[in-house]
Amino acid sequence: MKNFVPASFLILALFACQPAQKQKPEQPDSPKGKFVVYQVFTRLFGNTNTTNKPWGTIEENGVGKFNDFTDRALDEIKSMGVTHIWYTGVPHHDVITDYTEYGISNDDPDVVKGRAGSPYAVKDYYNVNPDLAIDPANRLAEFEALIERTHKHGMKVIIDIVPNHVARNYQSISKPEGVSDFGENDDTSVEYKRDNNFYYIPGEAFQVPEFLNGYQPLGGDDNPLSDGKFDENPAKWTGNGARLAQPGFYDWYETVKVNYGVKPDGTYDFDLLPEGYDREDYEAHFEFWQNKDVPDSWKKFRDIAVYWLEKGVDGFRYDMAEMVPVEFWSYMNSAIKMKNPDAFLLAEVYNPALYRDYIHKGKMDYLYDKVELYDTLKHIMQGHGSTDNLPAIYDGLEDIEHHMLHFLENHDEQRIASADFAGKAEKGKPAMVVSTCLSTSPTMIYFGQNVGEPGDGDMGFGDETRTSIFDYCGVPAHQRWMNYGKFDGGQSTDAEKELNTFYKNLLSFSANSAALMGDYKEIHSYNRQNTEGYTDKLFSFVRWNGDDRLIVVSNFEEVSHRFQLKLDEKTVKALHLTDGFYQLTEQLTNEDEFVLEVKNGKGKVELELAELESFILKMDVLSDVSE
């Protein structure tokens, strides 16, 4: 990249004393920068098998284990600035592999999605997926050892809790003494009762859905339980709320909906939070529920969360949280915070109108910023979106920006490099810089994203473009980076190595940047109106915290752009800059330097960005010499 630092500028500078800046509260356990969450699909991470046979068995396609997260692996994850690892798919969910010798009942392929099963059809909340253990009889101890290893490497552990639904055949063989199963004490003669854990369809037996598009369980492989039947009488409501004894093929037919005291007509059978409790802290919420009689399902999930906290888990990712009443979350999360005030609580909520309720009333720490930031960045990366739409997103969420977790990939979304998304992993680079640096919120990266995994291949139940969460498979680009447990990128292509370096530099920088925990101001709109050559495929903003000041600018196009980036008077004033010259050092490579000139209260710097290039420019005053 060309270096625009005229020699004469390097000896010219004026600098005034800086008044104190307004500081934003820092995150617990992150003394300087941002939280970085590494989501890993646990059973795929360490799998070195490259067979990838559609509908392949665990023996044919292989599976990763808890023990694959070695000290070396955790060192490499930590080197990306990661503060939290979300081990996805840990609770014991339905699988097809036979574990009857360990006292685990077989699961019926007619109500299991894929051969490896959906991690969101949990069968036993008090134990872990037997696939993930070297010795299934010792599976819980192996996970506890992984928790300890992760902590030893300075990272926190997150696991899933899926409050809206459980597997159709939920049966805990590991529950503590005195704990009853979901549904164990239900009155199945009625559709609804407040302390029933499920909803029922009295007088009707469950029927397996009519399979469409040529679908056959296990791809048509023989299995003694695959007979088009599943014994459930009376039938229960399905996980997505379908109320038919025979749900549809696109319903969440492998799960049943949990009852939280919401009557079939939608009215509530529990106390509501008083007016103004959105302004109260978790301790006040905890106190509120102490003398209240709450539905049985509330207590069951609270006890599950406490069980895992006591085993050392540091937080939870809640699936489809908006399908559960916000009062339950007040009850649940306040109880968690009383046990561990620093617990990391992340929720999947897709309705922006509900964001503030689930944060302030439900006491969530973080929600997905999916339908606004992610969707907008995806359109830009695909070439048919405009960066002019980005400023309004931050402005609209400014009061809750810290709570809106940013991501470009996760297990639900298409891989950036897939043909249906961007078709090229490098197109994610400018979007990742913007996503990471735009706010004080945590950043999440999905395993394999750092090396451009495209999610190709039909593995069975799972869709191409997404790495399958339902099937046994290997993840090729990730496997090359893993290099048979060396975790050194030894088999990676040059492009994959370059991409991994980019992600490592960006995320580790964000985890140590005080400016990214400070204030924000976009300069995009001003440059769109006042800068020649500055298009709606560029985006720029400033971040600052005291004397730590950054200019961030990204190019979303596969062509270079050269222009004079400008800072308006309000931005110069906000940054407490005086007339003079300021050295800008690029933080992703530490190779490029530029000079910002501030004159008559306005700033300008000559930049050239190559295709898909971003600069994070750290500002330092030059030597205090006047003209």
N, C-alpha and C positions, 0 to 999 in steps of 0.2 A: 504494500500500500504506500502511495506517495506520502511524503512527509512535508507538511506545510508549516514550517517554522523558520521564517526569515531570520537570519542571524542577528540583524539589528534589533529585532523584538526581544531577544533573549536578555538584553541588558537594559530594557526599558520597563519600568513598572511603578505604579503608584498604589499604595495600599493604606487603607484607613483602619482604625480599630473597629472591631466587630462587636456590635451590641449583642447581648444574650439572646439566643434563639428559643422559641417555644419548643419544648421537647415533648415527644410522644412517649407514652409509657412503653417500656421494653417488655419483651415476652419473658415469662418465667423460663429459666434454664437456657436462655439464649442471650447472653450478656451484651452482645453487640449487634448481630445481624438478624436475618430472617430464619424462620423455621423452613427446613427442606424435608419433604416427605418422600420416601422411596417406596412406591407401591410395588410389591413383588407377588406374582402368582406362585405361591409356595411350592406346589407340586411340579411346576415347570422349571423353576430356577436352576436346579442342579442336574437336570436330566441331560445326559450326554448321548443318548440313543438318537440316531438320525433316521430311523426307519420310516416313521410318519405314515404308517398304513391307515387309511380311513377306517374308523371304528376299531382300531387296533387295541388289543388287550394290554394290560400292564406289563405282561411278559414280552409282548411284541414291540411296543413303542417305548417302554421304560417310564420311569417316574422319578422325580426329584424327592429328596428327603430333607428333614430338618438338619441332619448332620452335614449336608452339602454347604450349609452356611458356616464355613470354616473361619478360623481367624483371618486367613488370607482374603477370603471373600468379603468379610465384614470390614477389613481394612480398606479394600477397594471401594466399597459402598460409602464408607465414611469419608474417603478422599474427595467425594463429590459434594462435600458440605452437608451431607445428610445428617439430620438431627433425629428423625423418627423413621422407623421401618414399619410399614403396614403389611403384615404378613396375611395376605388374602387367602381365604379358603381353609383356615385352621380348624374351626369347630367341626365336629364329626357330622358330615352330611351324607346323604344317600350315595352309595357307590354300587357298582355291579360286581366288583371283585369279591370273591368268597372269603369271608373272615369268620366263618362259623366256628372254627377251632378255637377262636378267642372269645366265644360267647356272644358274638355279634350276629344278629339275624340277617339273612339275605334280603336285598332290596329288589323290588319288582320292576323290571325294565319298562313296563307299561306306564309307570308313573315316575320314571327317572329320565332326565334329559341327558343324553350322552352315556358313554360307558363309564367315564370317571365321575359323572354326576355334577349337578350344579352346587356350587358352594353356598347358594342361597336357599337350599332345601335342607335345613339343619335337622338332623335326626337325634342328636344327643348334645345338649349344650354343656354338659359337664365332662366332656372328653374331646379329643382331637381326632382328625381324619387318620384312620389307620394306614392309609397309603403313604403317609409322610414319615413313618417310623421304620427304622431298621428292624426293630422287634415290635410288632403291633401290640404285644402284651405290655410293653414298656413305653407305649406311645406318649403318655402324659409326661413321664419323666424326661423323655427326649425333648419335648417342647419346653419344659421348665429349664432344661440345660441351655436351650437356644435363647431363652429370655435372659438367662444369666450371661451368656456370651455376648449378646447384643449390648447389655448394660456395661459390660467390661470394656467394650469398644466405644463407649460414650454416646450411645444412641438409645432412644426409647422405643417401646414395642406397642404397636396398635394391632388389634384384631377386629374382626367383624362381629357385630350383633345385628340380627335381622328381626326387628320387633314386629313387623307387620304379618309375618307368616312363618310357619314351620313345615317340615316335610309331612306328607300325608300319613306316613307311618312313624311319626315321632315316638321314640321309646328310649329313654335314658337308662342304660344299664350301669351308669357310673354316678348317678346322682347321690349326694350326701344323705346320710340317714335323716329321716324326717321330711325329706323333700318329695312332693308328689309330682308326677308327670303332668305335662299339659294334657288336659282333657280327662285325666284319671278320675276326677270327682264330678264331672259334668253331668247335668240332667239332660240326657239326650232325647227326652220326649217333647222338648219344646224348641222352637227356633232360637229363642234368645232368653237368657237369664244373666243377670249382671255378673255373677261370679263363675259362669261357664267360661272356659277358655276359648271355646269355638262356637260358631253358629251352625245350626243343623237344619236339615230338610226332613222333618219327621215323615215316616211312611214311605220314603224313597231311598233306594240303595244307589250308591255311587256307580257311575258307568264311565269307563275309559273313553276319552274323546274320540271322535271319528278322525282318524289320521288323514292328512291331506298331502298332496304333491308327491305321492309315492313313498311317503315316509314309513319306515318300519323300525321299531325299536331294535337297537344294536345293529342296524343296517341289514336286518333279516337273519342274523346269526341265531342259531338255536339256543334257547335257554328255557329251563323247565318252568320258570315263572312267567315267561312271555307268552300269554295266552289270551290277551285282549280283555283280561278281567283283573279287578282289584277289589278285595273284600273290605267294604266300608258301608256299614248300615246302622243308623241312617247316614246319608251323605252329608258332608260338611260343605260350607261355602268354600270356594276356591280362593287362593291367596290374593288375587287382584280384585276380589269382591264379587266375582261371578256367583250367582245364586242358583244355578241349575245343577241338578244331580249329575248331568253329563255336561261338563264344561266344554268350551270350544278348544280347538287345536292351538289357537294363539293365546288362550288363557294360561295362567300360571298353574296348570292342572297338576303339577307335581307337588303343590303346596296347598295348605289350608290357612284361611285367614284367622288371625288371632282377634278375640273379642276384648276390647278395652272399656267396656261399659257404654258403648255406642249402640243405641237401639236400632233395629232395622229401618226405622223412619228417619234416622240421622240425629235424633235428640240424645242428649247426654244423661247418663245415669250416675253422675259423680259431681262433686263440688267444683265450681269454676273458680279461677283465680280472681281475687277482688280487683277492683279498679285501681290502677296505679302500680300493680305488681310488676309491670314491665320495667319499673325503675328500681326495684328492690334487688339485692344481691342474693347469691345462692343460699346464704345462711338464713335469710328471711323466708325464702321459698321452702327450705327444709323444715323450718319451724312451723310454717303454715300447715304442712301435711301431717304433722305429728299426731294431731287429735282427730284426723279425718279417716273415715272408713272408705277404703279404695277398692276397686275391683281386683280380683285374685290375680289376673294376668299382670297387673302392675307389680305386685309383690314378687311374682316369679321372675320377671326380667330384672328387677332390682337385685334380687338375690344372685342371679346369674352374673351380673356385672361385678358385684362385690366379690364373688368367688374368684373371678379372674384377676381382679385388683390384688387380692391377697396372694395370688401366685406370681405377682410382679408385673402384670400387664399394665401399661401406662396410659392407655386410652382406647377408644373404640371408634370405628367407622360404622354409622348407622344407615342401613339400607332403606330406601324409600320412607324416610322419616315423616314426610308430610301426610302419609296415609294413616298416621297414628295421632291422636289428639295432643295438642300442645301441653295440656295440663299433665298428661303422663310424663312428658319430657321434663317439666318442672319438678315433678316428684322424683323421677329417675336420676336426672343429672345433678340435682341438688344433693341427693344421697351420695352420688359418686364423688362430688367435690368435697363433701364433708370427710370422706375417706382419703382423698388425694386432691388437694386444691389445684395441683398442676396437671391433672388428667387432661389429655388431649381428646376433645369430643368433636368429631367431624360428621356432618349429616348430609345425606343426599336429599336436597329439596330443590325442586325445579320450578316452583311458582314464585316469581318475584314478589307478588303481593303478600306472601307469607313469610318472607325473609325475616323481617323485624320481629314478628311474633315468635318465631322459632329461636332467634338469638336472645331476645330480651325476656320473653316469658318462658321459653323452653330451655334457656340456659345452655344453648349450644355455643361452643367456641367458634366453630367454622362451618360454613356451608359451601357447596360447590358453586362457583361462578360459571355456570354452564350456559344457560340460555341467553346470556348477554355477552360476556367477554369471550368465552370459548367459541360460541357460534359465530360471532362477528369475526374473530381472528381466522376461523376456518374458512369463511367466505373470502377473506382477503388472500389467504394462502392459495386458495383455488383459483384466484385470478378474477373473480367477479364481485369482489367487495371493495369498499373504500375505507381508507384510514380516517376519513372525515367523520365516520360514525363512532370512533373510539372516545373522543373527549366526553361525549354525553354519557357514556357508560360510567366512567369514573364519577362524574358530577352527580349522577343519579344515585350512586351508592356511597357517596362520600362519608355519610355519617356511620356507615357500617363497613367501610372498605377493609378494615383490618380483619373482619370476620369472613370475607369472601375468598376462599381458597382458589388458587389459580392452577390450571393444568392444561396440557394439550393432548395428553393420552391418558386413558385408564382402561380397565378391562371391558367397559361398556362401549367405548368409542373406537372408531376406526383408527388403525395405525396411520400416522402421517404419510409414510412412504407407500401406503397401499394405493392401487390404481384409482380407487373410488374417492380417495381423499386428495392428496397433493401429488402422488405418484413419484415423489422425490423427497427423501428425508431432509435434504438441505433446505427445503422450503419452510421447514419448521424453525430454522435458526432465528430469523428476525422476530417471528411471533413469540418464540421462547424468551428472547430478551425483553420484549414488551411485557409479556405475561409475568416474568420474574421481577421486573424492576418497577412496574407501574404503581404498586401499592405496598403497604406494610404486611399484607397477608402472607401466609405460607405458600410455598410453591411445591407442587407435586410432580414427580417424574415417574413414569411407568417403566418397569424393567424392560430392557431391549430398546427403549426409545433412544438411549444414548448412543446406540450403534445402528440406528435406522432400520430396525426390524420391520418388514412390510406386512407380516401376518398372512402370507400367501398359503395356499393349499387347503384342500377340503379334508378336514380331519374326521368328519362324521356329522355330529349334530351341530357343531359350531359353524359360524359363517366365515367365509373368506373375508379378508381385510381386517378382521379382528383375531388376535391370538385366542384360540378356543379356550374357554373356561369349562367346557363340558367333556373334553376328550383327553386321552393320553397322547401327548405329542412332544416333539422337540421344537425348539425355537432357534432356527439356524443362525441368524446373525448374533444372537445372544450366546449361542454355543461356541461360535468362533471367538468371541470375546472371552468366554469362560475358559477356553483352552484346556479342557480336561482337568479343571480344578486349579489351574495356575492363576486364573483371573488376571492375565497380563495382556490380553488382546493378541496373543501370539498367532492366531489364525485369522485375525481380522484383516479385511482389505484396507488399502490405504485410505479410502474414503471413510470407512467405518472408524479407523483410528483417528482421523481428523475430526470427525463428528464427536467421538467420545471425548477428545481433548476440549472441544468447544463446550460441551455440557459440563465437564468437570470444572473448567475455568469459570464459567458463568455461575454455576450453583455454589461453588466454594466461595466465590467473591460475594455473592448475595448473603451467605451465612455469616459473613464477617464485615458487612458494610453498615456503618452507623447511618449513613445518608438514606439508605433504603428503609430505615425505621423512622425516618423523619417526615418532612413535608414534601408536597408534590405540586407542580404547576405545569400544565401543558403549554408548549410553545408552538405546537403544530398549527393552530388556527392562525396565529399571527404570521407565520412563515408562508402559509398558503396564500395569504393576501398580499404579502410584501416581498416575497423572495422568488426571483426568476429561477426556473428549473426545479422548484420544489413542488412535487406532485402529490396526488392522493394515494400514492404507493409508498410514501415516506411517512414516518411518524417520529415526533420528537417531544421531549419533556425534560424538566429538571427535577432533581431530588436533592434535598439538603437537610442537614441536621447539625446545627452549630457551624463549625468551620469546614465540615465535610460536605462538599458540594459536587454534584454530578450533572453532566449533560448527557442524555441518552438519545440516540438517533438511530433509526433502523430503516433499511431499504428492503421492501418486500418484493422487488422486481428482479428479474434475471438480466438486468442491464445496469450499468453503472450510472451514478448520478453525481454531478459536480455542481456545487452551489455555495452560496454564502449564507450560512445559518445565522439567524438574527435573534437577539434577545430584546424584547420591548422594554420600555421604561419600568413597567410594573414588575417584570421579572428581575431586572437588575436591582431594583429596590428591595424585592423580597429576598434576594440572595445577599444583600448588603454589600454590593460591589461599588467601588468608586472608580472614577476614570483611571485607566491604566491598562496594563497588560497582564494576562493570567495564562500560565502554562497549563495545557490540558494533556493529560497522559492517558492513553487508551488502556483500559483495565483488563480486557479479555486477552490481550497478547503482551501488553507492556512494551510494545515495540514502536508504536506511533505516538508522536507528540505534535501538538498544534498550539496555536496562540490565539486566545480570545482578546480582542481589543474592545475596551469599554471607553466610549467617547461621548460626551454630552448626554450621559445617562442611558445610552443604548449600547448593545453589544453586537459583535459580529465575529465570525470565524469561518475561514475558507475550509471546506471539506470536500472530499471525494470518497464516495462509498461504492465499492465494487458490488457486483450482483449479490443479493441476499446478505449483504454485510451489515453489521451493526457496530456502533461505537458506544462504549461507556466511558465518558471522558471525565476524569477526576481533575478538579481545579485546584491549582496552587498558584500563589502570587509569585511573580518573578522577582529578581533582586530589586531592592528599594532604591532605584535610581531614576530620577526625573529627567525629562528632555531638557 
